[in-house]
């Protein structure tokens, strides 16, 4: 057992929960590592240096009280650690699983800078909340005193679910409208089970439903109601749809070439995991079994696709990325996991043409830096080649859908990128009482930022709704 002390990073080495062997884990969609046994979690939490200026907290979008709940964990005070972790996040066990800690909290851990290896913050966070669920410490969602006002949340992803929870606690009637048949958004249909097993998401959703939040599944704004109609039904509206429109590949593509969008592919895979009927999976259109697979892109979605293809029994899996490994946007841990599972990364490569069961690959090199400081990829003559490709998955990122057109809401202001335009301080659009949060405002981003935005939006909506109720009482 751990002795409850912290500052033990010198005599206690960094140890993550053991991963299953690559050959074993590549055969299923279960998470690749179990959580810590209690003594190991306490020992790893005890490595924290308890910094006066905790850079882990500074670089966490939620500004979680990380050193404090690490200390409580090291001392064996797990229920207190959970309560403190839960105080700033509605989904600590989810963020503990899927956040790119190597770019956020752990990447900015002070002892990482000293060469001792960062505290394993994400794994400890997962341990704390999973333990809380098992021990019954996760309390039901209890609505506050009824205020007589209702809120519509459009989108049941992390931003929408987070805002809904905080608003329900404040006593509002909350209705969530979502196009899918299950809540969770990308948590449910976009992220594979080997990173986030679906019961982890569903228990969060059930807690919200049990707390009186009303879910309207299979509901499409624009088809089942316009934005204006929702505004008439509710006192305030939150737009939290995320961004789902796949970016196109701007290369010659033969008619009938097997090119699919990453989210379509991942959704089909996740639906099969739920036991749903998925004809496009069963007929092979969205199934990698036995095929030479090429994934184009270098972000976390691309990593989800290559690792899913391995588990579906692909004959080979290659990932093309136009920059080198050091400049890819995805998590380096995910790249390492993919390589262990047999994925081949073809760095400094871009598609030139797709068709005929192959991809023509253009060799790239890094040229001069652009305005952001990143070196721009450019063609490197003489290194072009062709690789087999019976399924090509484009994972080039996502853009916003045309919400004003889809929703019959020409007065909804959007940016030139199609994201919803809001006031930076209030998160409200130019439409009175219509707010927006998450990826539909900031563009495709991290789940932890969506949780942060949902939390902030709920606070802003609460202030606005209180002022509205007071004005109505005065007018009466």
C-alpha positions as CSV (number, residue, x, y, z in Angstrom):
1,X,0.0,0.0,0.0
2,X,1.1,3.6,-0.5
3,X,2.2,5.5,2.5
4,X,0.1,8.6,1.8
5,X,3.1,10.8,1.1
6,X,3.6,12.9,-1.9
7,X,6.8,14.2,-3.5
8,X,7.9,10.6,-4.2
9,X,8.8,11.1,-7.8
10,X,12.5,10.4,-7.2
11,X,12.2,7.0,-5.6
12,X,9.0,5.9,-7.3
13,X,9.0,5.4,-11.1
14,X,6.2,6.3,-13.5
15,X,4.0,3.3,-14.2
16,X,0.9,3.4,-16.3
17,X,-1.8,0.6,-16.0
18,X,-0.5,-2.4,-18.0
19,X,-1.8,-2.6,-21.5
20,X,-3.0,-5.9,-22.9
21,X,-0.7,-7.5,-25.5
22,X,-1.2,-6.0,-29.0
23,X,-2.2,-9.3,-30.5
24,X,-4.9,-9.8,-27.8
25,X,-6.3,-6.3,-27.8
26,X,-6.4,-6.1,-31.6
27,X,-9.0,-8.9,-31.5
28,X,-11.7,-6.9,-29.8
29,X,-13.0,-3.4,-29.0
30,X,-12.6,-3.5,-25.3
31,X,-10.4,-0.9,-23.6
32,X,-6.7,-1.8,-24.0
33,X,-5.8,-1.3,-20.3
34,X,-7.6,-2.0,-17.1
35,X,-7.6,0.6,-14.3
36,X,-5.0,0.6,-11.5
37,X,-5.4,-1.6,-8.5
38,X,-5.9,0.7,-5.5
39,X,-2.3,0.4,-4.2
40,X,-0.8,1.3,-7.6
41,X,-3.2,4.3,-8.0
42,X,-2.2,5.6,-4.5
43,X,1.5,5.1,-5.3
44,X,1.4,6.9,-8.6
45,X,-0.7,9.8,-7.2
46,X,2.0,10.1,-4.5
47,X,4.6,11.0,-7.1
48,X,3.0,14.5,-7.4
49,X,5.3,17.3,-6.5
50,X,2.5,19.5,-5.2
51,X,3.7,22.5,-7.1
52,X,3.1,26.0,-5.9
53,X,2.0,26.9,-9.4
54,X,0.4,23.7,-10.8
55,X,0.9,23.8,-14.5
56,X,-1.2,20.7,-14.9
57,X,-4.2,22.7,-13.6
58,X,-3.3,25.7,-15.7
59,X,-3.2,23.7,-18.9
60,X,-6.4,21.7,-18.2
61,X,-9.3,23.4,-20.0
62,X,-11.5,22.7,-16.9
63,X,-8.8,23.8,-14.5
64,X,-9.4,20.7,-12.5
65,X,-7.9,20.7,-8.9
66,X,-5.4,18.0,-10.0
67,X,-2.7,18.3,-7.2
68,X,-5.4,18.3,-4.6
69,X,-7.2,15.1,-5.7
70,X,-3.8,13.5,-6.3
71,X,-2.9,14.2,-2.7
72,X,-6.2,12.8,-1.4
73,X,-5.7,9.7,-3.6
74,X,-2.2,9.2,-2.2
75,X,-3.7,9.4,1.3
76,X,-6.4,6.8,0.5
77,X,-9.1,9.4,0.8
78,X,-10.8,8.3,-2.4
79,X,-14.3,9.5,-1.8
80,X,-13.0,13.0,-1.1
81,X,-10.7,12.8,-4.2
82,X,-13.8,11.9,-6.3
83,X,-15.9,14.7,-4.9
84,X,-13.1,17.2,-5.7
85,X,-12.6,15.8,-9.2
86,X,-16.3,15.9,-9.8
87,X,-16.6,19.5,-8.6
88,X,-15.1,20.8,-11.9
89,X,-16.1,18.2,-14.4
90,X,-19.3,16.4,-15.3
91,X,-17.4,13.6,-17.0
92,X,-14.1,12.9,-15.2
93,X,-13.9,9.2,-16.0
94,X,-14.5,10.0,-19.7
95,X,-11.9,12.8,-19.8
96,X,-9.5,10.5,-17.9
97,X,-9.8,8.0,-20.8
98,X,-9.8,10.1,-23.9
99,X,-8.1,13.4,-23.1
100,X,-4.7,13.8,-24.8
101,X,-3.0,14.2,-21.4
102,X,0.4,14.2,-23.2
103,X,-0.6,17.5,-24.7
104,X,-2.4,19.0,-21.7
105,X,-2.0,18.2,-18.0
106,X,0.7,15.5,-18.1
107,X,2.6,17.2,-20.9
108,X,3.0,20.2,-18.5
109,X,3.7,18.3,-15.3
110,X,6.8,19.8,-13.6
111,X,8.4,16.5,-12.8
112,X,8.1,15.6,-16.5
113,X,10.4,18.5,-17.2
114,X,13.0,17.1,-14.7
115,X,13.2,13.8,-16.5
116,X,11.3,11.7,-13.9
117,X,8.2,11.1,-16.0
118,X,4.9,12.9,-15.5
119,X,2.4,11.9,-12.9
120,X,-0.1,9.6,-14.6
121,X,-3.0,12.0,-14.1
122,X,-5.4,10.6,-16.6
123,X,-5.1,7.1,-15.3
124,X,-5.6,8.2,-11.7
125,X,-8.6,10.3,-12.7
126,X,-10.2,7.2,-14.4
127,X,-9.5,5.1,-11.3
128,X,-11.0,7.6,-8.9
129,X,-14.4,7.9,-10.7
130,X,-14.7,4.3,-11.8
131,X,-14.2,3.5,-8.1
132,X,-16.9,6.0,-7.2
133,X,-19.4,4.4,-9.5
134,X,-18.6,1.0,-8.0
135,X,-18.9,2.2,-4.4
136,X,-22.1,4.1,-5.0
137,X,-20.6,7.5,-4.3
138,X,-21.9,9.0,-7.6
139,X,-25.0,10.7,-6.4
140,X,-28.2,11.0,-8.4
141,X,-28.8,14.2,-10.3
142,X,-31.2,16.2,-8.1
143,X,-33.1,19.1,-9.7
144,X,-33.1,22.4,-7.9
145,X,-36.3,24.2,-7.0
146,X,-38.5,24.5,-10.0
147,X,-38.2,27.9,-11.7
148,X,-41.0,27.6,-14.1
149,X,-38.7,28.1,-17.1
150,X,-37.6,25.6,-19.7
151,X,-34.5,25.2,-21.8
152,X,-33.9,23.5,-25.2
153,X,-30.5,21.9,-25.8
154,X,-29.9,21.0,-29.4
155,X,-27.3,18.2,-29.4
156,X,-26.6,15.4,-26.9
157,X,-22.8,15.5,-27.1
158,X,-20.5,16.5,-24.3
159,X,-21.2,20.2,-24.5
160,X,-25.0,19.7,-24.5
161,X,-25.0,17.0,-21.8
162,X,-22.8,19.1,-19.5
163,X,-24.9,22.3,-19.9
164,X,-28.1,20.2,-19.4
165,X,-26.8,18.8,-16.1
166,X,-25.9,22.2,-14.7
167,X,-29.1,23.8,-15.8
168,X,-31.2,21.0,-14.3
169,X,-29.4,21.4,-11.0
170,X,-30.5,25.1,-11.1
171,X,-34.1,24.0,-11.4
172,X,-34.9,24.4,-15.1
173,X,-36.9,22.0,-17.1
174,X,-34.4,20.8,-19.7
175,X,-35.2,19.1,-23.0
176,X,-32.4,17.7,-25.2
177,X,-33.1,17.3,-28.9
178,X,-30.7,15.1,-30.9
179,X,-30.8,13.5,-34.3
180,X,-29.5,10.1,-33.2
181,X,-31.3,7.3,-31.4
182,X,-28.9,7.4,-28.4
183,X,-27.4,10.3,-26.6
184,X,-23.7,11.0,-26.3
185,X,-22.8,12.4,-29.8
186,X,-19.2,11.5,-30.7
187,X,-18.7,9.9,-27.3
188,X,-21.3,7.3,-28.4
189,X,-20.8,7.0,-32.2
190,X,-17.5,8.6,-33.0
191,X,-15.0,7.2,-30.4
192,X,-14.3,3.5,-30.6
193,X,-14.8,1.2,-27.6
194,X,-11.1,0.5,-27.2
195,X,-10.7,4.1,-26.0
196,X,-14.1,4.6,-24.4
197,X,-16.4,1.6,-23.7
198,X,-20.0,2.6,-24.3
199,X,-21.4,1.6,-20.8
200,X,-19.2,4.3,-19.4
201,X,-21.1,6.8,-21.5
202,X,-24.6,5.3,-21.1
203,X,-24.4,5.4,-17.3
204,X,-23.8,9.1,-17.5
205,X,-26.8,9.5,-19.8
206,X,-29.1,7.4,-17.6
207,X,-28.1,9.6,-14.6
208,X,-29.3,12.6,-16.5
209,X,-32.5,10.9,-17.6
210,X,-33.2,9.8,-14.1
211,X,-32.7,13.4,-12.9
212,X,-35.7,14.5,-15.1
213,X,-33.9,15.7,-18.2
214,X,-36.1,14.9,-21.2
215,X,-34.4,13.4,-24.3
216,X,-36.0,13.7,-27.8
217,X,-34.1,11.2,-29.9
218,X,-34.3,11.1,-33.7
219,X,-35.2,14.8,-33.7
220,X,-33.8,17.0,-36.5
221,X,-34.2,20.7,-36.2
222,X,-35.4,21.9,-39.6
223,X,-37.4,18.7,-40.2
224,X,-39.3,18.2,-36.9
225,X,-39.3,21.8,-35.8
226,X,-37.6,25.1,-36.9
227,X,-35.3,27.0,-34.6
228,X,-38.0,29.6,-34.2
229,X,-40.5,27.0,-33.1
230,X,-38.1,25.7,-30.4
231,X,-37.6,29.3,-29.2
232,X,-41.4,29.6,-28.9
233,X,-41.6,26.4,-26.8
234,X,-38.7,27.3,-24.5
235,X,-37.4,30.2,-22.6
236,X,-33.8,29.7,-23.9
237,X,-32.1,27.5,-26.4
238,X,-28.5,26.2,-26.5
239,X,-27.0,25.1,-29.8
240,X,-24.5,22.3,-29.1
241,X,-24.6,20.3,-32.3
242,X,-20.9,19.8,-32.9
243,X,-19.4,19.8,-36.4
244,X,-20.0,16.8,-38.6
245,X,-19.4,17.7,-42.2
246,X,-16.4,15.8,-43.5
247,X,-13.8,17.7,-45.4
248,X,-13.3,16.5,-49.0
249,X,-10.2,15.0,-50.6
250,X,-9.2,17.4,-53.3
251,X,-7.6,14.8,-55.6
252,X,-8.9,12.9,-58.7
253,X,-11.1,10.0,-57.6
254,X,-12.4,7.4,-59.9
255,X,-16.1,6.8,-60.1
256,X,-17.1,4.1,-57.6
257,X,-13.7,4.3,-55.7
258,X,-14.2,2.9,-52.2
259,X,-13.7,6.3,-50.4
260,X,-15.7,6.8,-47.1
261,X,-15.9,9.5,-44.5
262,X,-14.3,8.7,-41.2
263,X,-17.4,9.4,-39.1
264,X,-19.6,7.2,-41.3
265,X,-17.0,4.4,-40.9
266,X,-16.7,4.8,-37.1
267,X,-20.4,5.2,-36.6
268,X,-21.1,1.9,-38.4
269,X,-18.5,0.2,-36.3
270,X,-19.9,1.5,-33.0
271,X,-23.5,0.6,-34.0
272,X,-22.4,-2.9,-34.6
273,X,-20.9,-2.9,-31.1
274,X,-24.4,-2.0,-29.8
275,X,-25.9,-4.8,-31.8
276,X,-27.7,-2.6,-34.3
277,X,-28.5,-3.7,-37.9
278,X,-26.0,-1.9,-40.1
279,X,-26.5,-2.9,-43.8
280,X,-23.5,-0.8,-45.0
281,X,-21.3,-2.7,-42.6
282,X,-22.7,-6.1,-43.5
283,X,-22.3,-5.6,-47.3
284,X,-18.7,-4.5,-46.8
285,X,-19.0,-0.9,-47.7
286,X,-18.1,0.3,-44.2
287,X,-16.2,-2.8,-43.1
288,X,-12.4,-3.3,-43.3
289,X,-12.4,-7.1,-43.1
290,X,-9.9,-8.7,-45.5
291,X,-9.1,-5.4,-47.2
292,X,-6.0,-3.3,-47.8
293,X,-7.0,-0.1,-45.9
294,X,-5.6,3.4,-46.3
295,X,-6.5,6.2,-43.9
296,X,-5.7,9.7,-44.9
297,X,-5.1,12.1,-42.1
298,X,-3.0,12.6,-38.9
299,X,-5.4,13.5,-36.1
300,X,-7.0,11.5,-33.4
301,X,-9.9,10.5,-35.7
302,X,-7.5,9.0,-38.1
303,X,-6.0,7.0,-35.2
304,X,-9.5,5.8,-34.3
305,X,-10.0,4.6,-37.9
306,X,-6.7,2.8,-38.3
307,X,-7.1,1.0,-35.0
308,X,-10.7,0.1,-35.8
309,X,-9.6,-1.4,-39.2
310,X,-7.1,-3.6,-37.4
311,X,-9.8,-4.9,-35.2
312,X,-12.1,-5.6,-38.1
313,X,-9.5,-7.9,-39.6
314,X,-8.0,-5.7,-42.4
315,X,-5.4,-7.4,-44.6
316,X,-3.2,-4.3,-44.1
317,X,-3.6,-0.8,-42.6
318,X,-1.6,2.3,-43.7
319,X,-2.0,5.9,-42.6
320,X,-0.9,8.6,-45.0
321,X,0.1,11.9,-43.4
322,X,1.6,14.8,-45.3
323,X,3.9,16.0,-42.5
324,X,6.3,14.1,-40.3
325,X,5.6,12.4,-37.0
326,X,6.8,15.4,-35.0
327,X,4.2,17.6,-36.7
328,X,1.2,15.5,-36.6
329,X,-1.8,16.8,-34.6
330,X,-2.9,13.5,-33.1
331,X,-1.8,12.1,-29.8
332,X,1.6,10.4,-29.8
333,X,0.3,7.8,-27.4
334,X,-2.3,6.9,-30.0
335,X,0.3,6.6,-32.7
336,X,2.4,4.3,-30.5
337,X,-0.7,2.1,-29.7
338,X,-1.5,1.9,-33.4
339,X,2.1,0.9,-34.3
340,X,2.1,-1.8,-31.7
341,X,-1.1,-3.1,-33.3
342,X,0.4,-3.3,-36.7
343,X,-0.5,0.0,-38.4
344,X,2.1,1.3,-40.9
345,X,2.5,5.1,-41.0
346,X,3.6,6.6,-44.2
347,X,5.0,10.0,-43.2
348,X,5.4,12.9,-45.6
349,X,2.9,11.4,-48.0
350,X,-0.3,12.7,-49.6
351,X,-2.7,11.1,-52.0
352,X,-2.4,12.2,-55.7
353,X,-5.2,10.1,-57.1
354,X,-7.6,7.3,-55.9
355,X,-9.1,4.5,-58.0
356,X,-8.6,1.1,-59.4
357,X,-7.9,-0.5,-56.1
358,X,-4.9,1.7,-55.3
359,X,-3.8,5.2,-54.2
360,X,-1.2,7.1,-56.0
361,X,1.0,8.6,-53.3
362,X,2.9,11.8,-53.7
363,X,6.1,12.2,-51.7
364,X,6.2,15.4,-49.6
365,X,8.8,17.4,-47.8
366,X,8.5,20.3,-45.3
367,X,9.2,23.7,-46.8
368,X,9.1,27.2,-45.3
369,X,7.0,28.0,-42.3
370,X,3.5,29.5,-42.8
371,X,1.9,32.2,-40.7
372,X,1.2,29.8,-37.8
373,X,4.8,28.8,-37.7
374,X,4.3,25.3,-39.1
375,X,6.4,24.3,-42.1
376,X,4.3,23.9,-45.2
377,X,4.2,20.5,-47.0
378,X,5.3,20.6,-50.6
379,X,5.9,18.0,-53.3
380,X,9.2,16.2,-53.2
381,X,9.8,15.0,-56.8
382,X,11.2,11.6,-57.3
383,X,9.6,9.7,-54.4
384,X,6.1,9.1,-55.7
385,X,4.7,5.6,-55.5
386,X,1.4,3.6,-55.5
387,X,-0.1,1.5,-52.8
388,X,-2.9,-1.0,-52.7
389,X,-6.2,0.4,-51.3
390,X,-9.5,-1.5,-51.3
391,X,-10.9,0.9,-48.7
392,X,-9.9,4.5,-48.3
393,X,-11.0,6.4,-45.3
394,X,-10.8,10.2,-45.3
395,X,-10.1,11.6,-41.8
396,X,-9.2,15.2,-42.8
397,X,-11.3,16.9,-40.1
398,X,-14.8,18.3,-39.9
399,X,-16.5,21.5,-40.8
400,X,-19.8,23.0,-39.6
401,X,-23.0,22.1,-41.4
402,X,-25.0,25.0,-42.9
403,X,-27.3,25.5,-39.9
404,X,-29.1,28.6,-41.1
405,X,-30.2,26.8,-44.2
406,X,-30.9,23.4,-42.5
407,X,-32.9,25.0,-39.7
408,X,-34.8,27.7,-41.7
409,X,-33.0,30.2,-39.6
410,X,-31.6,32.8,-42.0
411,X,-31.1,35.2,-39.0
412,X,-28.8,32.9,-37.1
413,X,-25.3,34.5,-37.5
414,X,-22.4,32.3,-38.5
415,X,-18.7,32.9,-39.2
416,X,-17.1,32.5,-42.6
417,X,-16.3,28.9,-41.5
418,X,-19.9,28.2,-40.8
419,X,-19.5,28.0,-37.0
420,X,-22.1,29.9,-34.9
421,X,-21.1,33.4,-34.0
422,X,-21.5,34.2,-30.3
423,X,-20.6,37.0,-27.9
424,X,-17.4,35.9,-26.3
425,X,-18.5,37.0,-22.8
426,X,-22.0,35.7,-22.7
427,X,-21.9,32.9,-25.3
428,X,-25.2,34.2,-26.7
429,X,-25.8,34.7,-30.4
430,X,-27.4,37.8,-31.9
431,X,-30.8,36.0,-31.4
432,X,-32.2,36.8,-27.9
433,X,-32.0,33.8,-25.7
434,X,-30.2,31.6,-28.2
435,X,-26.8,30.5,-27.0
436,X,-24.1,28.2,-28.5
437,X,-21.3,26.1,-27.1
438,X,-18.7,23.5,-28.1
439,X,-17.4,22.6,-31.5
440,X,-20.2,24.4,-33.3
441,X,-18.6,27.6,-31.9
442,X,-14.9,26.8,-31.7
443,X,-14.6,24.3,-34.6
444,X,-13.6,20.7,-34.2
445,X,-11.8,20.4,-30.9
446,X,-11.4,18.2,-27.8
447,X,-14.1,16.7,-25.6
448,X,-12.6,18.4,-22.6
449,X,-13.1,21.8,-24.3
450,X,-16.8,20.9,-25.0
451,X,-17.3,20.1,-21.4
452,X,-15.8,23.4,-20.4
453,X,-17.9,25.3,-22.9
454,X,-21.1,23.5,-21.7
455,X,-20.3,24.5,-18.1
456,X,-19.7,28.1,-19.1
457,X,-22.8,28.3,-21.3
458,X,-25.0,26.9,-18.5
459,X,-23.7,29.6,-16.1
460,X,-24.3,32.3,-18.7
461,X,-27.8,31.0,-19.5
462,X,-28.7,30.9,-15.8
463,X,-27.8,34.5,-15.4
464,X,-29.8,35.5,-18.5
465,X,-32.8,33.4,-17.4
466,X,-32.9,34.9,-13.9
467,X,-32.8,38.4,-15.4
468,X,-35.6,37.5,-17.8
469,X,-37.8,36.1,-15.0
470,X,-37.2,39.2,-12.9
471,X,-38.1,41.5,-15.8
472,X,-41.3,39.5,-16.4
473,X,-42.3,39.8,-12.7
474,X,-41.7,43.5,-12.8
475,X,-43.8,43.9,-15.9
476,X,-46.6,41.9,-14.4
